[in-house]
Amino acid sequence: MTSINLTDPEVTLELLEDSPFYSGQIVACAIEQPKAPAYASIPQSIHPLLLSQLQQMGIEKLYTHQVQTFETSNADLDCVVTTGTGSGKTLCYQIPALHRILQEPSARGLFIYPTKALAQDQLAKINAIVPAGIRVATYDGDTPKHQRSAIRKEANLILTNPDMLHVGILPNHSAWTKFLRSLRFIAIDEMHAYSGVFGSHVALVLRRLLRLCEWSGANPRIVATSATIRNPAELFLAITGRTAVHIANDGAPRGKRCFAIWNPPMTDEESRKSTIYEAALIFSALVLAGMRVIAFSGSRIATELVLTYSREMIDLESKELGSKVEAYRAGYTVKERRDIEEALFSGELRGISCTNAMELGIDVGGLDVAILNGFPGSISSVRQQAGRAGRGEESGLAIMIVRDDPLEQFLAEHPELILNGEAEQVRVRPHNPRILHPHIKCAAFERPISPTELSQFPDGSLEACEELESSGELIRRAGMWFYPSHASPAADVDIRGSDRTYVVESGGEQIGTMEEWRAFQNAHPGAIYLHRGDQFIVRKLDVDALRIEVEETSANYFTQSLVETSVWPTVSISEKSFGDGLGFLKGLTVTNIVVGFRRRSLLTDSVISEEPLEMPPHTISTLGIRIDIPISTTDDAQSWSGGVHALEHLLLSMAPIIAKCEPRDLGSAYYPFWPETGRPTIFVYDAAPGGSGIAEALHDELDRWIGVVVDRLESCRCESGCPACILSPRCPYSNENLSKPFAISVARTLAR
């Protein structure tokens, strides 16, 4: 392909339509016309030193939303800003924070980012605007111990993350007394990242922080920034306990944007080409055409495969360009990630294949095209990832490639859900006892809790204190609850809900890390581990030493684990009838065990072989829905069971349409005969321990959920079932005993 300059994203689509691999894959396209900026004069009330600094940076005016945020914060009101990607949200909190510090030299500010990488990325930007005399520093797990005391005492502005707040700052607040007493401003960046279990933990970490501020005599203002979500003010209240002014009037300019939905071609009558291979074709073609491209994938394996395929394609025409594409994901070493970020920002890299680790606000420089390898799970994530191309006034193109599964084929048939859909709500459940109880203990360790303070905490906090007192985990004296130990309980509370971390080693050298649940599923003996385009085979998974030993290899396949799930209800919460079925919201104990793995062809994604495994079980307590299905009196039991099995696949696949969640947030299981009722039964549950609110949302809309499932079954043109309707790549039973005709019959009994 010849090199072109991207001045119009429609030209790039035409370039792809002229490529040898194009055969009508674009099924929908939306054009967003450029938008002129809306400026406002810089308020003269801003401190003169900061005004001077802005002028030195060439900033003579601000966008309207930046000025509105400053004026709102300066009026002692909290606010949450939800403007577009690249709209200058960082200045929304930098300016009021620095203004407050310059007004009161003893004042302190705290900027909270969801990851260490993002805090490090923002440090350089902040230093560019900070007037002389103000000291800014990051304080996280990577901060050298010999620097920490000086930072606590001298830094005017500290950049950190919820993890360090939880285990490092709050339990040791006596060393932070001066800082907390002088804290005047808190920024919460990327607020939408605080969802589910992690967000529920962060909500309680922030309440502990604000409680200690109040005890110290401080009442800091808060500015939060977020991607576009449906409930920003509600989420702000949920994670801080305070109300905020919502600022959404985006004054930033926007270049012409083009968004296309791409459906891979059929390889036979009932299956489509792999989205991974399609992503690599588009990625390599555009890199060879001279563009800078980012490709997002939903898993580490897919991220590595897109890089592997793309390099092979690019190398055929240019070995030099092949060396200028990379991968980026969690699990790399810190040095690897920093080196890749720097090379991408500088323009040295022409393309990056990544997970959603690049979705947050790390500055990636100017990119021309964003490829979304599959629906990322939410409209909000679609917009975040698409917004990585054509930031500011530059034009940009985003292409979302849909997988051959029920949810994404449904979206291909209803593209308006993506092109015009409303962003999802972000849910947190800080009142979940599994999350609330540990943080109550942490708060009591930091300072004894009085009953009057519990109004600042979620509902159920008084009952939590009383239960912890009954179990001896708290002691009550003089009307206050104390934690009966000198050692903080914070270290035992993992706010990200992750397991123990395993080290991946090759030849005795660490090349990555992996959580325990991921290790059981993806690092069993015989698994292929992909790392920056290289292949390794797992030789040993050492559970005692938390070590994964790998050896470099060259294979024509990748591996996929097979996970069997057993579910047992623990408590009933509510029930609902629909059609001829019953739906129950229940507490569940869910046990997953890896029983085998498949080798799948790198080229065709077909199954080459399958092997059994014996791995330790992994058990969680969560919330889920039990759906009881009536027994057919006219059909044979085996066929009816095949219909129930197929319906389980579809209920899981289509749930994100109803609950506005990501597919990986859920799990499922089916039973042809449930002993408690004698009926066929399907379970769909929150994958997060303790639940994240998804099951409740599904239970509330059981009728609509079943309606969407029936729509997908009846609109798919296959006769016996295909990946676009009832087949599932996650099925541990190799998609055996499935019946599409009986699935339609079962679904219709529930949709009456």
N, C-alpha and C positions, 0 to 999 in steps of 0.2 A: 504493500500500500504506500502511496505517496504521502509525504508529510503535509499537513494542513495546519492553519491557525484556526483555533476555535473562536470565531467571532459570533457564531450563531449555532446554538445546540441542534437546531433542525438540520443543519448541514451535516453534522456528525451522524445523526440518524440516517440521513441519505447515504452517507459513506458506508454505514453498516448494511443498509438495504442493498447496496451494490456488491457486497462481499460474497465470496463463493459459498459461504455456509448459511446464507440467509434464504429462507423459504416461507416468508410470511409470519415470522414469529411475533411481530409487534401487534398486539391485540387492542391496545388502547393507548392514547397519548393525550397529555394535557400541556398547554402552553401558558405560562404565567408571564405576562408582559412586564417590562421594566417599571420600576416605581421610583419617582424622584424623592430625594430626601426632604424631611420636614425638620428645619432647624429652629432653634431658639437661642437667644443671646445668653452668653454665660452670665449667670447671676452675679451682680457686683458684690453681693454679700459673701461670696466665697473668699476665704482668707487671701490677702495679697500675695503671699509667697506661693500659694498654690496656683493663683491666677498667672503669676509670672512663669511658673513651671509649665503650665499648659501652653502659654504663648511660645515658649522656647521649643516646645514640641510641635509647633505649627497648628495648634488647636485654637481657633479663633471663635468657634461657635460649637454648640452641642446639639445632639438630636433632642427632639421634644421629650422623649421618654427619659432621657438622662437628666434633663433639667427638672422634670416632674418628680423623679426619684429623689434628687437632691433636696428639693423644696419640701417634699413630704417628710423625709428623714430629719431635715433641719427643724421641722415643726414638731419634733419629738413623737412621730408616728412610725410604726413599723410598716414595711411594705414588701410586696412580692412582685417581681418583674417577670413577665412572660412575653418577650419579644423574640423575633426570629434569630436563627443561627447567624452569627457574624454581625449582630446589630449593635455591638458595643456594650453588652450588659456588664462587662467587667468594670467599666468606668462608672456604672450606676452605683456600685458600692465603694469603689476606690475614692471617688471625689468626696462624698460625705464623711467617710472615715478619716481621710487625711485632713479635711477641714476641721473636724472635731478635735483631732490631735494637735493641730496647729493653734487652735483657739485655747486649748488647755494643755500645756506642755507635759503635764504629768499623766494625761489621759492615755489609755491603751486601747488597741483594737485587736480583734481576733477574726481571722478569715478561716472558715471551715470548708474543706474540699472533700469529696467522697473518696479520693485516692491520693496516695503520696505522689504519684507521677504528675497528677494535675497540679498539686501544690508547687512542686518543683518547676513545672512549666510556667506557672503564673509568677514565680518569684522575679524572673528577669523583667517581665512586663511592669510589675509594680515598682521595681527599682528605677525604671525609666521615668516614672512620674513623680517619685518621692522627692520633695525638696531636701536640701542639705540639712543635716542635723537630725533627721528622723531615721531610726534604725529599724530595718525589716529583717526578719529571719524566719526560716522554717524550723518547726519543732515536731519531729516525728521519730519513728523508730530508727531512721538512718542518721539522725543527728548525733555526732560524736559526744560521748558522755562528758568530756572535758569542756565542751562548749555550752552545756545546758544551763549551768548556773548563771553564766553571764547573760544568756538569752532571757532567762526569767527576770533578771534584775534590770536589764538595760534596753531590751527591745521595746519599741513603741508599738510595733505591729507584728503579730505572730501568725504564721500560716501553719495550719495543722489539719488533722483529719479526725473523724469520730473515734477511731481506734485509740489514738494517743490521748484524746480527752478521757476516754473511758478507763484505760489502764495506767496512764502515766500522769495526767494532770489532776483529775478529780480526786483520786485516792491520796494524792500527796498535796492537797490544796494548802496545807499549812506553809509549804514552801512558795506558794503562789499568792499569798495573802495580799501583797502590795499590788500585784497585777490584777487580781479579781476586784479589789477595792477601787481600782482606777479604770476598770473596763467600761468604756462608754459606747462601744460599737461592735456588733457581731455581723459578719456576712456569712450567709449560707449559700454556697455556690452549687449549681446543678441540683436543685432541690428535688427534681423529679427522680433522681437516682435513689432516693430514700423511700423505697417501696417494699411491700411484703415484710418478711422477717427482719431484714436489715433495717428498713425504715422504722419498724416498730421498736427495735433496740435504740436507734438513734433518737427517737422521740423521747425516750426515757433518759438517755445520756444528756440531752439538751435540758430537760427539766432538772436534772441534778446540777447542771452547770448554772442555770438561772437561779436555783434555790441557794447555791453558795454565793452567787453575786448579791442576791437580796440580803443574805446574812451579813455580807461584807459592807453593805450600804450602797451598792451599785445597782443601777437599773438601765442596762445598755439598750440602745436602739438596735433593731434587727432589720437588715435588708436581705431578702432571699431572691435568687434568680433561678429561673426554671425554663426548660423547654415548654412548648405549648402543651398543656394538659387541660382536662375538663374542669378540674376542681382545685385550682391553685390556692385560693383563700382557705378552702376547707383543709387542704393538706398542710398549709402553714399552721393553722390552728391545731391540727392533730399532732404535729411534731414539735411545736413550741408551747402550746397551751395559751397562745396569745392571738389576737385578731390583727389583720393587716389590711392595708389599702392595696388593691390590685391595680397594677399599672400594665396595660396591654396595648396602648396606642403607640405602635412602632413607628418611629420617625426615621429609621435608617433607610438608605436607598437599597434597591434590589435590581440586579441585572435580569436579563431575560432568562427564564428557567424553563426547561423542558423535562417532563417526567413521562417515561414510557413503561408500559407493562409488557413483558416479553415472555411468551409461552413457548418452551422448546418444542421442536417438531417431534412427531410420532416416529418411533423406530419400528413399530409393528402396529397391529390393530388395537392393542390395549395398553401400550406403554410409551412413554416419552423419553427423549434423550436426557441424560443426567444434567441437572442444573449446574453442577460443579464444572462439567466439561464445557457447557455453554458459557459460563462465566469466564472460563479461561480463554475461550475463543474470542470473546468480546474484549477482554482485558488485553490480550496479546496484540490484537488487531489495532487497538487504539494507542497502545504504547508505541508500536511500530509506526503509527501515523504521526507521532510526535507529541502526543498528549500526555498529561499527567493524570494518573488514574488511581482510584482507591476502590477496592472490592471488599465488601463486608460479607462474612459468612457467620452462620449461627453456631458453629462448633469449631473446636481446634483442628479436628481432622479435616473438615472441609476447607478451612483456611490454608492448611499445609498443602492439600491437594490442588487447590487453585494455583498456588505458587509453583508447585511441581510441574503441572501441565503447562502453565504459562511460560515458564522458563524454557521448557522443551520447544515450544512453538516459536518463541522469540529467538532462541539460539540458532534455529534453522536459517534465519536471515541476518542476525547480528549478535555475535557473542558478547560484544561490548554492552549492548542494551540489555541482554539477558542478565548481566551482572548488576544492573541498576533496578531490579525489582526484588522486593523482599517480603517477608511475612512479619506479622506483629500480633502477639497474643499474650495472655497471662501464662505463666509457667516459664518464660524466658528469664535469664538472669537480669539483675538490675542494670548491669553494664550493657548487655545486649539491647535492652529496651531504650536506654538513653542514647546509644550510638545510632539506633534506627530512627529515633525521633529527630535527632540532629540532622541526619542525612536527608530525611524527608523534608524538614523545614527549610533546609538550605537549597533544596532543588536538586541535590545530587541523585536522589532516587526518582525514577520516572513512574514507578508503580508500587503500590503496597497492597498486599492481601492480608486482611486482619479480621479479628473478631470484633465484638462491640466494645472492646477495650479502647478503640479509637473513636467511639461514638461521643464520648464526653469531650469537654472543651480543650483538649490538648491542641496546640496550634500546629497545623500540618502544612501551613503555607498555602499557596494558590494551587488548587486542583481543578481540572477541567471536567472530569466525569466521575460519578459515583455509581458503582455497580452493587446492587443488593442481591446477593445470592440467596434467594428465598425471602419470603415475608419475615421480617425480623420479630414479629410477635405483637406489634402495636402500631397504631397510626403515628403516635408520638415518635417511636423509634424510626419509622419510615422517614418522617420529616427531618429528624436529627441527622440520619445517615445521608439522605439526599442533599441536605444543606451543606455537606462537606464540599460539594462542587459548586464553583462559581460564587464564592463568598463576596459580600459587598456588591459593588456595581458590575462585577464581572459576570458574563454569561455562564451558565452551567447546565449540564445534562445529568440526569439520574435515570438508571434503568433497573427496574425490579424484575428479576427472573423468577417465575413461579414454579414451584416444585410439582411433581406429579403426585399430589396427595389431595384428599378431599377439601381441606380448608383452602388451599391455594388455588385449586381449580375453580372452587366456588368464587373466589375473589377475581379470577380471570373472567368469569362469566358475569360478575357484578362489579366492574372496575370502579363504579362510582363510590363504592365503599372505601376505596383507597384514595381516589382522586378528590372526592368531596367529603370524605368521612370526618366526623368529629373526633378529636383526640380523646383518649381514654381517661378515666379517673385513675388516680394513683391511690392505692389503699394501704393503710397501716392498721395494725391491731395492737397498740401498746397495752390494752387491757387484758390481752391473752395472759393467763396466769403463769404459763411457762416462761414468758418474757418478763412480766411485771414483777413476780416474786424475787428473782435474782437482783433486779435493780433496786427494789425496796431495801434489800440487805446492803447493797453497795451504798445507797443513800444514808442508811443508818450508821454504817461505818464512818462515812465522811462527816456526819454530824447527827446526833440523836434526833429522831423524828417526833414531832408533836402532832396530835390529831388535826390541829387547825391547818397545818401545812399540806395535808393530803388533798385539799381542794385544788392544788396546783397539779396533782397527778391524776391519771385516768380513773374512770369509774372502777370500783372494786379494790381500790388501794387500802381503804380501812379494813375490809375483810382480809386482804392479803397480810396486813400487819398482824391482825388477830390470829390468823392461821399460822404465821411464822412464829408468833409467840407461843402458841399451843404446841408446836413441834420443837420448841427450844432453840430455834434459829435466831430469834430476837428475844431480848429481855426487856420487861417494862419496869421502869423506876420513875417515881415522881411524875407519872402521867406521860412519860416519853419512852419511845422504843430505842434501845441500844443494840448494837451488834456485839456479841460477846466474844470478841477476839481482837488481837492486835494486828492480825494479818488481813489485808483487804480481800474480799471475795471477788473483786473485779477480774483477777487473772483467770478465774474459773468460768467466766461468762464470755462466750464467743459471740460477739455482736453480729458477725457475718454468717452465723449458722453453719460454718464450715467444719470439716472434720480435721483430724490430724494431717499434717503435711508430710508427704514423702519426697525424698530427694531422688532425682533421676541422674544416674551416673553412667558414663561410658569410659572404660579404661581407667576408673578411679577418679575421673574429673566430673564435677557437677555440670550438667548441661540444662537442667530445668527442675521444676517442682510440680507436685500434683496433690490435690486433696485425696483423702482416703477413699471416699466413695467413687471418685473418678479413677483412682488407681485400681480398685477392684474391678471396675468395668472396662478400663482401657489399658491397663498395664499388667494383665495376667501373663503368665508364661506363654510365649508364642504370639503375643500381640505385636502389631507393627506400631512403632512410635515414630511420628513424623516431626522433624525439627528443622525449620528454616530450609526446607527443600531436600533435606537428607533423610534417609530411612534407617531406622534401627529396629532390631528385633529384641523383645524382652526375654531375657534369659532367667531372671529370678525376681520374684516379688517377696522381699523380706519384711514381714509384718512386724517383727520384733525390733528390727533396726530402722524401720521406716525408710527403706531404701529400695530403689528399683534399678536393677542392673541391666543395661542394654548393650547391644553390640551392633556396630554399623553393618548394614546389609544392603542388598539390592533385590527388591521383590517386585513382581508384577501385580501385586494385590495389596489391599488394606484390610484391616480386621474390624469386625463389629460384634460386640458382645450380645448375648441372649440373656435376658433377665426375667426370671419368674417372680411373680408377686403373689403373696397371700395376704388377705385382709380379714381383720376380725373387729366387729363393732364393739365399742366399750360403753357408750352412753347415747341415748336418743335425745335430740334437741327439739326437733319439730318434724311434722309430716304433712304431706300434701297429696291429694289425689289428682290425677290427670288422665283423660281417656279411660282405659281399663286398667291403668297401672297405679302404683303408689310410689311416692318419692319421700325418702326420709333424710333429713340432715342429721348426721351422727358423728360422734367422736370415734376414731378408728385407730387401730394399731396396724401398721403396714410393714411387712417384711419383704425386702428384695434380696434375691440371691442370684448371682451370675451362674448359669448352668451350662454355658457353652459359648462358643464364638464361631462366626462365619468368616471365611476368607472371600473377599469380593474383588472382582477384577478392577484394576485401575482404569482400564480402557472402557469397559462396557457397564461396570457396576453390577454385573451378574454374579451370582453366588458360585464360587469355585468348589468349596468344600465346607464342611461343618464338623466341629469337634466338641466333645463334652468337657466340662470343667467342674472342679470342686472348689468353691470359694466360700469364705465366711459370709454369713447373712448380715444384712444391714437393716435395722429396725427403727421406725420413727412413730411417734404419736401425732395424729393430725386430725383434720376435719374432712368429711367427704359426704357424698350423696349415695345412698343405696336405692336403686330402682328395682322394684319388684314387678315382674312381668307375668301376665296371665298365661297359664298353660293352654296350648291349643288342643282342642278335642277332635280335630279333623286331620291333623298332620302328624307324620311320624316324629318321634322324639328327637332322632338324630338330626333331621333337617331343621326342626324348630331350634335345636341347640346351635346349629350353624348360623341361623338367622340372628340369634342372640349374640353370638360371638362377633358377627359382622357389625351388629348394632353397637356393640361396645367400642369397636374401632371408630365408628363414625361419631358417636357421642364424644369421645375424647378429641377427635380431630376438629369437630365443629364448635367445641366449647369456647375457644377464644373469640368467636364471633359474638357470643352472648355475654361472656364475662369480661371482655376486653382485656385479655391476659395473653401471656406468651405460652405456646404449646408445652414448653419444658416445665412450666409451673404446675403441671397436672400429671397424674398417673391414673391407671385404670386396671380393672380386673373383672372377669366374668365367671359365673358359676352356673352350669346347666341346671343344678339342683341345690338350692340353699337349704340346709337342714332345719333352720328355724321356721321356714314357711312352706317348704316343699315346692317353691316356685323358682324359675330361672331368675337370676339376679345379676345386676351390673353395678359395680362401684366405680365412681369417678371421684378423685380426692386431690386435695392440695398436696403438692410434693414437698412443701416446706414444713418442717416440724412445727406443730402447734397450729398450723393453718395460717393463711394470709388473707382470708376474706373472699376467696374465689368461690369456694363451695357454697357460701351463703348467697352469692350473686346468682349462681346457677340454679339453686333451689328456688329462688324467687321467680325465675323465668323458665320453669320447666316446660311449659306449653310452647313458648317460642323456640326453645332449644330443640324440642322434638320436631317442630315445624321446619326448622332449617335442615335437620337431618333428612326428613322426608323429601324436601326440595332437592337436596344433593343426590339422593338415591334415584329419584325419578328423572332428574335432568341429565344424569350421566348416561351416555348412549350405549355403553357396553351391556352385554347380556348376563355374563356370569360373574362379573366383578373385576375391577382393575385398580391400579394405584390411585386413580382419581376418585374412587368411591370407597370400597371396603377393604382394600389391601393396605397393610401398615408395615413399614420397615421396622417398627418397634416390636412387632408381634414375636413373642418367644416360641410360638408354636408353628413358625414358618408359614403362617397364613393358611394352615390346614383347617378343615372343618368350617368352611365359610360358605354361606349361601345368600346370594343377593336377592333372589325372589322371596325367600323366607324373611330376610331382613326387612324387605318392604312390607310384608304382611305383619311382622312384629311391630314395626314403626307405626303402621296405620292403626293398630289396636290402641297404641298410646296417644295417637293424635285425634281420636274421636271427640 
